[in-house]
Amino acid sequence: MKKWRFAFFVLLAFNALALVGLLLYVTTPPQDHTSYQAVKNTPAAGNTVVVNTTKSDFEGIANTYIQDAMKDQPIPLSLSVTDDVSISTELTIFSVTLPILMKFEPLVQEDGNLLLEQKSVEVGMLDIPPESALKLLRDSVELPEFMEVMPADEEVLLKLTEIPLDDGISVRAASFNLQEDDIRLLVTIEP
């Protein structure tokens, strides 16, 4: 009976140390932080058309490009657009899968990119600060190059202008009104 208790306490102590180590890792501030600054919007050469789309259409298009860019990644990542923009994924720690849901407020930048300011975060039943959740996402998942996670600012930048499209085609956001379900994208086709 005493051996069983000893083994139980050793296992409990190991789990406590692992949890403390994980919390220290997650809450350590990033060392390579760079702040994003939008550049002035210069008109693209070529012919530009304004494309009006809905939240569900934008969600489908975004997830197509995200899944294509992450096809070799074992961790699923998806974007949803409702009353806000949400990024969901999951992370496995000590054989336990934790669902992660981050909600953002979208802001169109002058250069046509979409800056997502974090509103809330849910990591299973854990209470983790938003900065730590974004750091965990950035360090755990190899994100597409057009998604930049900035934990210290609690932001994610969707670089619409850097999404790999066919030669001569580029996309910029013009407006992103979720309440009216009115998203406008500028699609430029260069000669």
N, C-alpha and C positions, 0 to 999 in steps of 0.2 A: 504494500500500500504506500510506503514511504517513497519507493522508487517511482511510482506513478505520479505522486505529487511533485517530486523533484523534476521529473520530465515535463510535467505540465508547466511548472514555473519557468523552466529553461525555455520552453517553447513560447510562453507568454513574454518573457524578457526579450527573446529574439524578435518577435513580432513588434514589440514596442520600439526597439532600436531601429528596425526597418522602417516603421512609420515615421519616427523622428527624422531619420535620414531622408526619406522621401519629402517630408515637409520642408526640411532645410533646402533641398534641391529645388523644390518648386517655388519657394519664396525668395530665393537669392536673386537680386536684381540683375538684369542683363548687362554685360560688359561692352557689347558691341552695338549699343543703341545709336541709331541715326534718325534724325527727325526728317519727315517728309515735307517739302515745300513745293507747292504747285507752281509751275512756270506759267508765264503769260500765255494765253490762248492765241496761237498764231494760226490763221486760216491755212488749212492744208491745201496743197496744190491739187487740182483735179476737180471732179464733179462731186458735189455733196448733196445727199438727200436726207431728209429728216424721217426717221422711222418711228412711228408711234407703236408702242407695244404695251402689253399688260403685265401684271406681276407674274402670272403663271407662265407667260411666254418667256419673260426675262429669266425666270427661275430655270426653265427647261434648257434655254440656251446656255446659261452659266454652268449648269451641272454637266452639260455635254462637254464643254471645254475643260472643266475641272477633272472629270472622269478620264478624258482623253490624255490630259497631262499627267495624271496620277495612275495610269493603267498598270504600272509595275509595283505600286504600293499596296501592301497588305491591309492598310488601315483605311476604312471608308471615310469619305468626307463629302458632305453635301451642303448645298446652300438652299435656303427656302426664303420666299418673299411673301409676307402677309402684311401685318400692320407695321412690321419692321423687317430687317434682314437678319436671318439666323444662319449660323454655321453649326452643323452638328457632326460629331465624330464619336469615336470610342477609343478608349485606351485600356490596355490590359496590364495590370500591376499585380504581381503575386497571384497569378491565375484568376484574378477577379477582373471582369470587364466593366469599366465605368463609362456610362454614357456622358458625353460632354455636349452641352447646348449653350451657345453664346448668342446673345441678341444685340443687334447694332442699330444705330440711327444712321441712315445713308446721307452723305453730303456730296454734291457734285462739286468738283474742283475746277478751277479756271482752265486747266489743261485737258479737261474732259475725263479725268479719272474719277473713281468713286471712292471716297474716304468713308469707312465704316467706324463710327464712334461707339464703343461698347456701352450698352445699357445694363446688361445683366449677364450672369454666368451661372450655370448649373453643372456641377460635376458629381453625378450620382447623388448621394445624400451628404456629400462633404461641403463644407463652407470654405471655399477657396477664394482669395482675392482675385479680381479680374486680371490684374497684371500677371499673377502667377499662372492663371489658366492660359493666358495668351503665350507666356513663356513656355509652358508645357506643350502647347500646340506647336509652337515654332520649333522646339527642340526635338519633338517626338515624330513629327511628320515631315517628309520632304514635300513641301508645298510647290505648286506650279510657280514658275518665275513671275507670273503676272499677279501673284498674291504676296504682299509683303506684310508681315506681322510686326507690329511695333508695341511690345508689351508695356514699356514705360509710359507711353501715351494712351494706352488702352485703346488702340486703333488697329484696323486692318485696312490696307490700301489695295483696292482692286484696280490694277493698272490696265484699264480697258484698252488704252492706246498701245499696249505691248502684247495683247493676245495674238498668238500666231494665226493669222488669216491668210487667204490666198494672196499672192503677190499683187501689190497695187491697191489692196483694200485695207482701210483702217476704220476703227470705231471709236467714237468719243461720246460721253454722256452729255446731253444738253439739259435735261431735267429729270427728276426722280421723285414724283409725287405719289406716295403710296396711298394717301387718303382718297385721292381721286382715281386711283388705278391708272395713272397716266405717266408712262416712262417714255422719254424721247431720246433717241440715239441718233447721232450724226454719223452716217456711213459715207465715207469718201472713197471714190474710185479714181485712182491716179492713172493718167494716160501712160 
